[in-house]
Amino acid sequence: MTAAVEIRRAVKRYGSVTALHRVDLSIADNEFFTLLGPSGCGKTTLLRMIAGFEDVTEGEIRLFGDDIARLEPNHRPVNTVFQHYALFPHMSVIDNVAFGLKMKGVDAATRRDRAGRMLEMVHLSAFADRSPAQLSGGQQQRVALARALAPDPKVLLLDEPLSALDLKLRQAMRVELKQLQEDTGITFIFVTHDQEEALTMSDRIAVMSEGRVQQVGTARDIYEAPVNRFVADFIGETNLLEVEVEAVAGGVATVALPGGHRLTCPSATSATGRHHLSIRPERLTLSQDADLTATVERVVYLGTDLQVIARLDGGTPFTLRLQNAARVAAPEPGARVGLHLEEGAARLLAD
């Protein structure tokens, strides 16, 4: 598989502050790759280093094998779509899309034809002669995408481009973005703090925290098999339960749960002693054959499911999700319940 972007031991310092710590990533050609993490984790800094808007303090950035770390932004075959669309208000939609081609010296007929095809791709052909002010937020975002794609970059960088849109529009644009990436065959590198965006669109995800890459994998890898507490807690919803690890062999741990029950589960660590177990709320059921017992504190109606907030014997808070169906009887606050862990529900974390 051809690597579109290779980041090798990349470091970024601002004076005495290190924003990125020896980051290593390989992003494949024609991949939708997402940098995911909370504010301040270094994901946008890394994106700006690929774009050339930030210098690389140490390390290398390669694009299809060529070192681009010292190239000026306008000499890099990449384009960026920003959170704020930065459309030119005095230009028509089609002139906005054609602007990058004009800067490259493409003749007027060719750039208008190319811009027209880009607008067709994002379903905005009928809006070519309008001004950006006459468009909705979602339409402006599509224009920004078309403008970035028009010069046919090898890599498209997207810096939280959906964050200014409302929920319904964000959800619709996720589908459109993924389809656009597949149709163009261009490598997309997408920055977001929104876990749902990352899970629904990405071929692979790099989860970042404090300037370091914590884990890289598919959406299923990241969600089902987190390597540490940060990833487990940041991606989706989970219960973190401190347990005593009695033995680990072949990637499988035997742990003692509160209350005396024992459990075998996949493990991200080879060490025994006290560690944390990650248990996803939707992988629990109410059962008389219980692995854990708890007292219900609150039941929250969420439409598609019910969130049951409980407290384990011993005081640890715990959450489970029950499908909202006629056959499911919601427990009352104060009720004592038994919790059964489905097979594969638990994973022992490295830290």
C-alpha positions as CSV (number, residue, x, y, z in Angstrom):
1,M,0.0,0.0,0.0
2,T,1.4,3.4,-1.1
3,A,2.0,5.9,1.7
4,A,0.6,9.3,0.8
5,V,1.9,11.0,3.9
6,E,4.7,9.8,6.2
7,I,5.4,11.7,9.4
8,R,8.6,10.6,11.1
9,R,9.6,11.6,14.6
10,A,8.0,14.9,14.1
11,V,8.5,17.4,17.0
12,K,7.0,20.9,17.3
13,R,8.2,23.4,19.9
14,Y,7.1,26.9,20.7
15,G,9.9,28.2,22.9
16,S,10.1,25.9,25.9
17,V,6.7,24.4,25.2
18,T,6.6,21.1,23.2
19,A,3.3,20.8,21.3
20,L,4.2,17.6,19.5
21,H,6.4,14.8,20.8
22,R,8.1,12.6,18.2
23,V,5.0,11.8,16.2
24,D,5.2,8.8,13.8
25,L,2.3,8.2,11.3
26,S,1.9,6.6,7.9
27,I,-1.2,7.7,6.0
28,A,-2.1,5.6,2.9
29,D,-3.0,6.9,-0.6
30,N,-6.8,7.2,-1.0
31,E,-7.4,6.9,2.7
32,F,-9.8,9.0,4.8
33,F,-7.6,9.5,7.9
34,T,-8.7,11.4,11.0
35,L,-6.7,13.1,13.7
36,L,-9.0,13.0,16.7
37,G,-8.5,14.5,20.2
38,P,-9.5,17.2,22.6
39,S,-8.6,20.9,22.2
40,G,-4.9,21.4,22.7
41,C,-3.9,17.9,21.9
42,G,-1.7,18.9,18.9
43,K,-4.0,17.7,16.0
44,T,-4.4,21.1,14.3
45,T,-0.7,21.8,14.8
46,L,0.2,18.6,13.0
47,L,-2.2,19.4,10.2
48,R,-0.7,22.9,9.8
49,M,2.8,21.3,9.7
50,I,1.7,19.1,6.8
51,A,0.2,22.2,5.1
52,G,3.4,24.2,5.6
53,F,1.8,26.8,7.9
54,E,4.0,25.7,10.8
55,D,7.7,24.7,10.7
56,V,8.9,21.3,11.8
57,T,11.2,21.7,14.7
58,E,12.6,18.1,14.3
59,G,11.7,15.1,12.2
60,E,10.4,14.6,8.6
61,I,7.2,15.0,6.7
62,R,7.1,13.1,3.4
63,L,4.5,13.3,0.6
64,F,4.6,10.2,-1.6
65,G,8.2,9.7,-0.6
66,D,9.4,13.3,-1.1
67,D,10.5,15.3,1.9
68,I,8.3,18.5,2.0
69,A,9.1,19.7,5.5
70,R,11.1,22.7,4.2
71,L,8.8,23.5,1.2
72,E,6.8,26.7,1.3
73,P,3.0,26.1,1.5
74,N,2.3,27.2,-2.1
75,H,4.8,24.6,-3.3
76,R,3.1,21.7,-1.6
77,P,0.5,19.6,-3.6
78,V,-2.0,19.9,-0.7
79,N,-5.0,22.0,-0.1
80,T,-6.8,23.0,3.1
81,V,-10.4,23.4,4.0
82,F,-10.7,25.5,7.2
83,Q,-13.4,25.6,9.9
84,H,-14.4,29.1,8.6
85,Y,-14.9,28.8,4.9
86,A,-13.0,32.0,3.9
87,L,-14.9,32.5,0.7
88,F,-14.4,35.7,-1.1
89,P,-17.6,37.7,-0.6
90,H,-17.1,39.9,-3.8
91,M,-16.8,36.8,-6.1
92,S,-19.5,34.5,-7.4
93,V,-19.5,30.9,-6.4
94,I,-17.9,29.7,-9.6
95,D,-15.2,32.3,-9.4
96,N,-14.5,31.3,-5.8
97,V,-14.1,27.7,-6.9
98,A,-11.8,28.7,-9.9
99,F,-9.6,31.0,-7.8
100,G,-6.9,28.5,-7.0
101,L,-6.7,27.5,-10.7
102,K,-6.4,31.2,-11.6
103,M,-3.4,31.6,-9.2
104,K,-1.8,28.7,-11.0
105,G,-2.1,30.4,-14.3
106,V,-4.7,28.1,-15.8
107,D,-6.5,29.7,-18.7
108,A,-10.0,31.1,-18.3
109,A,-11.9,28.4,-20.3
110,T,-10.1,25.5,-18.6
111,R,-10.6,26.8,-15.1
112,R,-14.3,27.6,-15.7
113,D,-14.8,24.1,-17.0
114,R,-13.0,22.5,-14.1
115,A,-14.8,24.7,-11.6
116,G,-18.1,23.8,-13.2
117,R,-17.3,20.1,-12.8
118,M,-16.4,20.6,-9.1
119,L,-19.7,22.4,-8.5
120,E,-21.5,19.5,-10.1
121,M,-19.7,17.1,-7.9
122,V,-20.9,18.9,-4.8
123,H,-24.4,19.4,-6.2
124,L,-24.2,23.2,-6.5
125,S,-24.3,23.7,-10.3
126,A,-27.5,25.8,-10.0
127,F,-25.8,28.2,-7.6
128,A,-22.7,29.0,-9.8
129,D,-23.6,32.7,-10.3
130,R,-24.7,33.5,-6.8
131,S,-22.6,35.2,-4.1
132,P,-21.5,33.4,-1.0
133,A,-23.9,35.5,1.1
134,Q,-26.9,34.0,-0.8
135,L,-25.9,30.5,0.4
136,S,-26.7,28.5,3.5
137,G,-23.8,27.4,5.8
138,G,-23.9,23.9,4.3
139,Q,-23.8,25.2,0.8
140,Q,-20.9,27.5,1.7
141,Q,-19.0,24.5,3.1
142,R,-19.6,22.6,-0.2
143,V,-18.2,25.6,-2.1
144,A,-15.1,25.6,0.1
145,L,-14.7,21.9,-0.6
146,A,-15.1,22.4,-4.4
147,R,-12.5,25.2,-4.3
148,A,-10.0,23.1,-2.4
149,L,-10.5,20.1,-4.8
150,A,-10.4,22.1,-8.1
151,P,-6.6,22.2,-8.4
152,D,-6.5,18.4,-7.9
153,P,-4.3,18.2,-4.8
154,K,-2.7,15.0,-3.9
155,V,-3.9,15.4,-0.3
156,L,-6.8,17.4,1.1
157,L,-6.5,18.7,4.7
158,L,-9.7,19.5,6.6
159,D,-9.5,21.4,9.8
160,E,-12.8,20.8,11.7
161,P,-14.8,21.9,8.6
162,L,-18.2,20.8,10.0
163,S,-18.1,22.3,13.5
164,A,-20.0,25.5,12.5
165,L,-23.0,23.5,11.1
166,D,-26.1,22.4,13.0
167,L,-26.5,18.8,13.9
168,K,-28.7,17.6,11.0
169,L,-26.5,19.3,8.5
170,R,-23.4,17.9,10.1
171,Q,-24.8,14.4,9.8
172,A,-25.7,14.9,6.2
173,M,-22.3,16.4,5.4
174,R,-20.5,13.4,6.9
175,V,-22.0,11.2,4.3
176,E,-21.2,13.6,1.5
177,L,-17.6,14.0,2.6
178,K,-16.9,10.3,2.7
179,Q,-18.6,9.9,-0.7
180,L,-16.6,12.8,-2.1
181,Q,-13.3,11.2,-0.9
182,E,-14.2,7.9,-2.5
183,D,-15.3,9.5,-5.7
184,T,-12.1,11.6,-6.1
185,G,-9.6,9.1,-4.8
186,I,-7.8,11.8,-2.9
187,T,-6.3,11.3,0.5
188,F,-8.3,13.2,3.1
189,I,-6.7,14.1,6.5
190,F,-9.5,15.3,8.7
191,V,-9.1,17.0,12.1
192,T,-12.0,16.8,14.6
193,H,-12.7,16.6,18.3
194,D,-16.1,14.9,17.5
195,Q,-15.9,11.2,18.1
196,E,-19.0,10.4,16.1
197,E,-17.6,12.3,13.1
198,A,-14.4,10.2,13.3
199,L,-16.1,6.9,13.8
200,T,-18.6,7.3,10.9
201,M,-16.3,8.6,8.2
202,S,-12.7,7.4,8.8
203,D,-10.9,4.5,7.3
204,R,-8.4,4.9,10.2
205,I,-8.2,7.2,13.2
206,A,-5.2,8.5,15.2
207,V,-6.3,9.4,18.7
208,M,-4.1,12.2,20.2
209,S,-3.6,13.6,23.7
210,E,-1.0,16.1,25.0
211,G,1.0,16.1,21.7
212,R,1.3,12.3,21.5
213,V,-0.5,9.7,19.4
214,Q,-2.2,7.4,21.8
215,Q,-3.6,4.8,19.3
216,V,-4.1,4.3,15.6
217,G,-6.6,2.0,14.1
218,T,-10.0,1.5,12.4
219,A,-13.1,2.8,14.1
220,R,-13.9,-0.7,15.4
221,D,-10.3,-1.1,16.7
222,I,-10.4,2.2,18.6
223,Y,-13.8,1.6,20.1
224,E,-13.7,-2.1,20.8
225,A,-10.0,-2.4,21.7
226,P,-8.7,0.8,23.3
227,V,-5.1,0.5,24.5
228,N,-5.3,2.8,27.5
229,R,-7.6,4.8,29.8
230,F,-7.5,8.0,27.8
231,V,-8.7,6.3,24.5
232,A,-11.3,4.2,26.3
233,D,-12.7,7.3,28.1
234,F,-12.5,9.7,25.1
235,I,-14.1,7.4,22.5
236,G,-17.8,7.0,23.2
237,E,-19.0,6.2,26.6
238,T,-17.4,3.6,28.9
239,N,-17.2,2.4,32.5
240,L,-13.8,2.3,34.0
241,L,-13.6,-0.2,36.8
242,E,-10.5,-0.7,39.0
243,V,-9.8,-4.4,39.3
244,E,-7.1,-6.8,40.5
245,V,-5.4,-8.6,37.7
246,E,-4.5,-12.2,38.8
247,A,-2.8,-13.5,35.6
248,V,-2.1,-12.5,32.0
249,A,-1.2,-15.0,29.3
250,G,-1.5,-14.8,25.5
251,G,-3.2,-11.4,25.6
252,V,-6.0,-12.6,27.9
253,A,-6.2,-11.6,31.6
254,T,-8.0,-13.1,34.5
255,V,-9.3,-10.4,36.8
256,A,-11.2,-10.3,40.1
257,L,-14.3,-8.1,40.0
258,P,-15.7,-6.3,43.1
259,G,-17.9,-8.8,44.8
260,G,-15.7,-11.8,44.2
261,H,-16.6,-12.7,40.6
262,R,-13.8,-13.6,38.2
263,L,-13.6,-12.7,34.5
264,T,-11.4,-13.5,31.6
265,C,-11.0,-10.7,29.0
266,P,-8.7,-9.4,26.3
267,S,-5.8,-7.4,27.8
268,A,-3.7,-4.5,26.5
269,T,-1.2,-5.1,29.3
270,S,1.0,-8.1,30.4
271,A,1.3,-6.9,34.0
272,T,-0.6,-8.1,37.0
273,G,-1.7,-6.0,40.0
274,R,-4.2,-3.1,40.0
275,H,-5.5,-2.0,36.6
276,H,-8.6,-0.6,35.0
277,L,-11.2,-2.5,33.1
278,S,-13.2,-0.8,30.3
279,I,-16.8,-1.9,30.0
280,R,-19.1,-0.3,27.3
281,P,-22.6,0.5,28.7
282,E,-24.4,-1.2,25.8
283,R,-22.6,-4.5,26.4
284,L,-24.4,-5.0,29.8
285,T,-27.7,-6.6,30.5
286,L,-29.9,-6.8,33.6
287,S,-29.8,-10.4,34.8
288,Q,-30.2,-12.6,37.8
289,D,-27.0,-14.3,36.7
290,A,-25.0,-11.3,37.7
291,D,-21.3,-10.5,37.4
292,L,-21.9,-7.3,39.3
293,T,-24.6,-5.9,41.5
294,A,-25.7,-2.2,41.7
295,T,-28.3,0.2,43.0
296,V,-30.2,2.2,40.3
297,E,-29.9,6.0,40.9
298,R,-31.6,7.4,37.7
299,V,-33.1,6.3,34.4
300,V,-32.7,8.7,31.5
301,Y,-34.9,8.4,28.4
302,L,-32.9,9.0,25.2
303,G,-35.4,7.9,22.6
304,T,-33.6,5.0,21.0
305,D,-32.4,3.7,24.3
306,L,-32.5,4.1,28.1
307,Q,-29.5,5.2,30.1
308,V,-29.5,3.6,33.5
309,I,-27.2,5.4,36.0
310,A,-26.3,3.2,38.9
311,R,-23.8,2.7,41.7
312,L,-21.9,-0.6,42.3
313,D,-21.7,-2.1,45.7
314,G,-18.7,-0.4,47.1
315,G,-19.6,3.0,45.6
316,T,-18.3,3.0,42.0
317,P,-20.6,4.8,39.6
318,F,-21.7,2.7,36.7
319,T,-23.8,3.2,33.5
320,L,-25.6,0.8,31.2
321,R,-27.7,1.3,28.1
322,L,-30.9,-0.6,27.4
323,Q,-32.6,-0.7,24.1
324,N,-35.9,1.2,24.2
325,A,-38.2,-1.7,23.3
326,A,-41.6,-2.8,24.6
327,R,-40.1,-6.0,26.0
328,V,-37.6,-4.0,28.1
329,A,-38.8,-3.0,31.6
330,A,-36.9,-0.1,32.9
331,P,-35.8,-0.5,36.6
332,E,-37.0,2.1,39.1
333,P,-34.6,4.4,41.0
334,G,-33.5,2.7,44.2
335,A,-33.9,-0.8,42.8
336,R,-31.2,-3.4,43.3
337,V,-30.1,-5.0,40.0
338,G,-27.7,-7.6,38.7
339,L,-25.5,-6.7,35.8
340,H,-24.3,-9.4,33.3
341,L,-21.4,-8.6,31.0
342,E,-21.8,-9.9,27.5
343,E,-19.0,-11.9,26.0
344,G,-16.2,-9.5,24.9
345,A,-17.7,-6.6,26.8
346,A,-14.7,-6.0,29.0
347,R,-11.1,-5.1,28.1
348,L,-8.2,-4.6,30.5
349,L,-6.3,-1.4,29.8
350,A,-2.6,-0.7,29.8
351,D,-2.9,2.3,32.2
